[in-house]
């Protein structure tokens, strides 16, 4: 028994095949379980130059700043914006972005506008 303890040991080489198989199976699982559908997508028109039909009613002008909202030059809240949109049949809302506006604030305003039927949104400005 003493001879066995003093003998030289051979190190076994680790086989990478099992590790590669596990990584491949995980990759395959995550690829097949993912969805590539765009959920929560907000329709958005970019206000760019070009020929377009004139609207029947003047558009609403919404300024989105870091301090809050202004609708047609007046201070507004999300509730006043929603009541202004609900009181009309539809049209165009021009959204002007100020510097420092987060993407989350823009998404919330777009979601609020898109909840009212008949309204289209055009973003006309952004930071420098």
N, C-alpha and C positions, 0 to 999 in steps of 0.2 A: 504494500500500500504506500510505503514511503517512496518508492520509485515513481509511482503515478503522480505524486505531488511535485516532484522535481523535473518531470518531463516537459518538453517544450510543447507549447500549445500553438496550434495553427488558428489564425483568425479566419473566420468565414467571411466571405464577401457578401455584402448585402445585395439582394436582388431588387432592382428598381422596377421590375415588371409589375409587381403588385401595387406599388405606389402609383405608377402611371395609369394602371387600370382604374384605381379608385378615383383619381383626378379626372379621368375621361368620363366616368360614370356621373360624377358630380356636375361636370360641365354639361353633359347631355341632359341631366335632370333639370338644371336651372334654365337651360335654353328652351326646353319643352314646356316648362311650367310658367314661363313669362308670357305676358300678353303685350302685344305691340300696338294695341288700339290706343287712340288718343282720347283719354277721358277728361272731361272738364274743359274741352277746348272752347275758347271764346272767339266768335267771329269778329273780325276787325277789318275795316277798310282804312287804308292809308290815304290821307288826303294829299294827292299829288296832282300836278297839273295835267290837264287833258280836257277833252270835250265831254261835257256831261249835261244832262237835262237839268233845268232849273227847278228847284222844288216849289211846290205850291205855297208853303209857309216858310218863313225865315227859320233857319236852324237855331237850335238852342246852343249857346256858347258856354261851355263849362270849363272853368280854370281849376286845375288840380295842383295845389301847392303843398309844401311841407306843413303849412299852418292850417290848411283846410280847403274847403270848396267855395267857389264863387260861381253862381249861375246868373248869366246875363249881367254881370257886374255887381251883383248883390251877394252878400255873404249867405251861404247855404249850409244845410246839414244834409245827411243822407235822407232824412225824413222829408224835408222840403223838396229835395230833388225827386224823390219817389212820387210825392203828391203832384208836382209839376208835370211829370211824365204821365201820370195816370189821368190827369185832367185833359189831356190832348189825345188825338187819335193816332199820332205817330209823326215821324219825320226824321230829321237828321240831328244828331248831337255832335257838335265839334268839341273835342276834348283837347285842351292845351295843357301841356305838362310843364311845370316849373322845375328848376334845378333842385335836386335832393328828394324827389318823389320816389318812393320805393315801388318796386314791381308789385308788391302785395297791395298797396293802396290803389294802384291802377286796376289790378284784377278785381278788387272789391267794387270799384265804381263801374267797371264794365259789366260785372255780374248784376249789379243793381239796375243798370240800364236795360240789359238783355232780358230781365224778368218782365218788362213791360212790352206788350206786343206792338209791332209796327214801328219800332224805333231802330234806326241804324246808327252806328258809331263810326266816327272818323277821328283819328288822332293826328293833330296838326303840328305838334311841336314837341320838343324835348330839350334836354340840356345841351349846352354847347359842346 
